[in-house]
């Protein structure tokens, strides 16, 4: 069992998350990070830069633009943000490309709330996490 870790962050943005995933992601964030404020936001680089979230969860499966270029732009404007990729595509190549483009964390859509929370805690505390469901 993973020990409870109290991590502090002031803001999180959920970007591109499907309505049915928002409660699960919100619950995982609340379990992983103390005193977090979660906002559902559009993929608007200028607005996200102004919000300056500590954590940004991006559902790359819903993007109409190139997800890797989107990650590069987000990393450029949010250099201190923990960028979390949320995806149902569990391929090793995607994992490698997302980390190279600036993602700190990759989480699988097939994960439970407790598994998502554990991954988020790890990403926030260490700066990197890859869900073990991503296959080689």
Order of alpha helices (4+ residues) and beta strands (2+ residues): beta-alpha-beta-alpha-beta-alpha-beta-alpha-beta-alpha-beta
